[in-house]
């Protein structure tokens, strides 16, 4: 795009913002000081509107109007308008580096960052008897890697599980759904942005996987200070607006806990199962138990529990020490009546390889850690085999 073309697009975007009115002040969005940031790159536009919690619901029609108007502007391939509470409404907009936005969902698919089937506040919705919506239908099996709490090595397990499944001969995708703390780009050594083709994001190939993460679309140091509906909208867009193609398995690295993201995935995707990651210590197992209960309530099969950081192996002498206890996840799996998938030791090489962007199962498959992850992946592949064979036959 030439400088002249970009200037024309900047002007067109501003004109749209100046046409749409803030329902509270009746001023246009620019004059009302609600435009926090505008990012334009290659025909993709992302606009952030600042709104406090009380104003957000009333501003939703204006947000949707801006999005529709922008999509009609010649030269704009796609547009996303989100609401945020990064700063008090009315303060000066903060400049932001240009990055490609998450494309908005297609018309009729709940575009923009809005709740998808989740009510605001109150108790979590109960599981329904109807089938889930057919999101990610191109994947024969979608599995969630989850944990009841953060810091137990869930993302590292998700990465190496996906690589292990690919090593069994399956075509595998990896979706980083941990919106607030996306770490997969760093763990996989991905430094470039995804391509946009026909208004859809193309997953990046890395270590035999198709990969997508919100971390590929924002600056690494950007804090994702988003409200629940915005997180749900971003998560849906990573499922709908990404050209995943045909996959045997899509591994989804879930945020820790048992909140909206987990419910959205369980209710909107036909999950083949969930893998729960925990350390052996009692406090982690309490949260893992809640994770198992949540998936059971939403009728998602629990494929099993992984005990991460099972024992610490000294890199000098090789002596093993159960820093967080040992065997707790195995005992918990037996108590809950779910499979135990295996133990992963606490090894320096796992941390070093993740920081370097070279996952241990890809860079050192014959290491102790590599063999541990491969054994887990083999058990998961075996559990998925009946469903995969049924989908291939059908």
N, C-alpha and C positions, 0 to 999 in steps of 0.2 A: 504494500500500500504506500503510495507516495505521500509526501508531506501535505500536498494540497488535498488529496482524498481524505487523509486523516483529519485535517482541519475541518473539512466539510462534515465529517461524521461527528466530530466533537460538537459542532454547532447544532447539528440535528438532534443529538442527545440532549443538549441543553434546552432546545426548544420544546422537546417533549416534557422535560421536567418543569419547565415554566408554564406549560399548559395545564398540568394536573394540580389540583388544589388540595391542600391539607384540610380535611373536614372540620378540624377543631378551630383553626385560626382563619380559615377561608383565604389564606395567602397561598401563592404557588409554592411548590416544595422547595425551590431555591431560596426565595425570599424568607420563607419560614425557618430556614436554617436546618432543614431535615436531611439534606444530602451530605452524608458523611464521606463517601468516596465514590469515584467513578473510574473504572478501569476499562480501557479499550485496547484490544490487541487482535489484529487479524480478523476483524469483523465480529469478534466476540465482545460482548459488553456485560460488565457486572457492576451493579449499583448497590450501595449500601445506604439505607435510610435509617437514621437514628430515631428511636422512639422509646420512651419509658414504658414500663409494663402496662400502666393504665391507658396509654395512648395507642398501644400496639393493635388492639382489636379494631379500633376505629380507623386506623391507617391501612388496614388490609385491602379495602377496595381500591385505594389510591395506588398501593403497591402493584396490584394486579393490573390496573389500568396502564401504568407505566410500562409494565412488561409487555402487554399486548401492543401498545403503541410502538415500542421499540422494535418489535419483531416485524412490523410493517414498514420500517424504514429501509429503503434500498441501501445495500452495502452491509447491513447487519445480518450476520448468519444466525446468531442466537443471542438471547439476552436473559439475564437472571437478575432479579431485584430482591434483596433480602432485607429484613428488619433486624436491627441489632440495638443493644443497649450499651455499646462501648463507651459512650459519653452522654452527658445530659443533652436532651434535645435543645436545639437553638444555639449551641456553641459552634465555633468555626470548624469547617470540615478539615480533616487531617489528610495530608497527601499520602498516597500509597503507591508502592512500586507496581508496575504492570505485570500481571500474571494472568494466564488463561483461567476463566471462571469455570465452575461446574455448570454445564449447560442446563437450561431449564427443562423440566419434563415436557414431553410433547402435549399438544392440545388434547384435552379430554383425559389426561393422565394425572391430574392433580398437580399442575405446574407450580413452580416456585417452592420456597421453603415453608410448607404448610403441613399441619398434622395429616397423617394418612390413616384414618380409621381409629384414631386414639382420642378419647375424650379428655378434656382439660380437668385436672385435679381429681380428687376422689379416689376410690380404690381402683386397682388395675382391672381392666375388663376381663371377664371370664372367657375361657376358650369356647368357641362356637362349634356346632356340629357340621357346618358347611365347610367345603374345601377351601384352602387358602387361595388367594389370587395367584394367577400364573405369572408371577415375576420370576425372572431368571429361568424361563422355561427352556432355554437352550442348553442348560446343564442337566445331565441325567440325574445327578445327585448333588445336593447342596448341604454342606455340613458346617456347623458353627463350632468354633473353638472359643470356649468361654471360661471365665473364672469368677468366683464369688467376690474376689477382691483383687486390687492391683498389686504388682510387684512379685508375682509368683512365676513369671516367665512365660506367660500365655502367648505373647507375640512371637517369641523365639520358638516356642513349640509349634505354633501355627505355620511359621515359615518352613521349618524342617519337616513337619508332617506333610506339607504340600509337596516339597521336593521329594520326600520319600514315596508318596503316592505316584508322582511322575516317574520315579525310577522303577515302579512296578509295571510301567507301560501304559498308564492312563494319561489322557490329556487333562491337564489340571490348570485351573485359574485360582488366583489368590486375591481376595477383596479385603482391603483394610477398612473395616467399619468402625474402628476406634477413632471417631471423629475428633475428639478432644486431644488425643495423644497419638497421632499417626506416626509410627516408627518404621514401617516396612520399607520405605524408600532407603533409609539409612542402612537397614539390615541387609538389603539386597544390592546395595551399591548403585542405586539408580539416581542419576543426577540430572537427567533431561526430562522435559515435559512431554506429556502424551500428545499425539497428533489428533487433530479434529478432522473427521472425514464424513461428509454428508450430515453435518450437524451432530455427529456422535463421536465420543471419545474412543480412541483405539487403545486397548490395553498394551502396556509395555512388556516385551519379552525379556525375561530375566531368569537364568538358571533353569530353563525348561518350563517356566510358568508364564501364564498371562496375568499381569499384575495391574491393579488399579488401587489408588489411595488418594484421599483428600490431601495428603501430604505432597502429592505431585502437583497440586494446583495452587498452593499457597506457599509463602515464604516459610522456611524451616523454623524461624524464630517467632512466627505469628502465633499469638494466643487465640485459640478458637473459643471466644467468649460468646457462645450462642445459646439461645433459649431452646427448650425442648422441641417445639415445632420446627425450628430451623434445622436442628440436628436430624430430625425425622425426614425433613425435605431433602437434605443433603444425602442422607443414606439412601432414600428412594431414587434419587437421581444417579447415584453411583451404580444402582442396579438397572435402572431403566435406560439411562442415556449413555451407557457404555456398550460398545459392540463386542460382547463377549464371544459371539460365535457359538459353535457347538463344542461342548466340553463334556468329558466324563464326570468330572468332579469339580465343584467350586468350593474352595475352603474360605470361610469367612472369619477373619480375626475380629471378634466382638469386643466392645468396650467391657471393662470389668464391671461387675455388679449385676443387678437384676432389675434394670429400669426400662425406660421406653424403647431403647434401641433393641433390646432383647425381645420385648413383646412385639415390636414391629416386625422383626425378622421371623419370629415364630408364627405370626398371624398372616403375614403377607407373602411368605415363601413356603413352598412345600419342602420343608427341611427333611432330609433323610436321616438326620441325627445330630447329636451334639457331643463334643468331647470336652470334658471338664478338666481343667488344669489346677493342681493344688500343690502346696508344699506339705511335708509330713506333720507340721506343727498343728496343735489343736485349734488355734485361732483361725488358721487358714481353712481347716477342714470344716469348721462351723459355717463359713461362707460358701464353701464348695457344696455343702449339704443344701443350702438355700438355692444354689444354682441348679442342682439336680431336681429339686422340688418344683422350681419354676418351669423347667422344660417338661416335666411330667404333667403339670397342670395344663400346659398348652399342647399336650399330646405330641410332643417331639421325642422320639426315642433317644435315650442316652446311650451312646456307643461305648462309653467307658470313661474312667478316670485315669489321669496321668499323674504320677508322683514326680514332680520336678524338684531339683536340689535335694535329691534323696540322701546322698552322702557327699561330704567334701573330700576330694582326692588331692592330697598334697602334691604339687608339681615337682617337688624335690625328692621325696622318699616314696611317694605312692601310697602312703598310709591313708586309710579312709576314716573319717570322723563324722558321725551323724549330728551335724550342727543343729539341725531343726527337728531332730528325732528321726525315726526311720520306720517305715511300714505303716504309717498312719493312713495313707490314702488307700493302701491295699485293704486294710481292715474296714475302712469306711465303705469301700466299694462292696465288700462282702455284706456289711450291715444293710446297705441300701438295695442290695440285689442287682447291682449293675456290674458290667465287666471291669476288670482292672487291666489297663492297657500296657502298663510297664513303668519302670523307674528310669529317670535321667539323673546322672550324678552332677554335682556342682563342680564344674571344671573350668579352669582359667581359659582353656582354648575355646569354649563356647562363647564366652564374653568377648574375647579378642576377635574371633571370626565374625561375630555379629557387628561389632563396631567397625570392622574393616569392610563390611558389605560382602563378605564371602561366607555364607552359611556353612556350618560345620559339616552337614551331611553332603554338601556339594564339594567343599574343599578338602575334606578328610573323611570320606565315607567309611574307611576301615579303622578309624579311631574308636575309642570306647564310646564317646558321645555319638559318633556317627552310627555305630551299630545299635545303640539304644534307641535312637530316633527311627532307624530303619525297621526295627522290630515293632515299634508302635504303629508305624505306617502300614506295615504288612498286616497287622491285626485289623486295622481300620479298613483296609482294602478288602480283606476277607469278609468283614461284616457288611460291606457295601455290595459285594459281588452279586447276591440274588437280585437286588434292585437294578443294578447295571445290566445284568443279563436280560431281565424282563424288559427294560427300556430298549435295549438293542433289538430284541425279538419283536417288540411291538412297533 
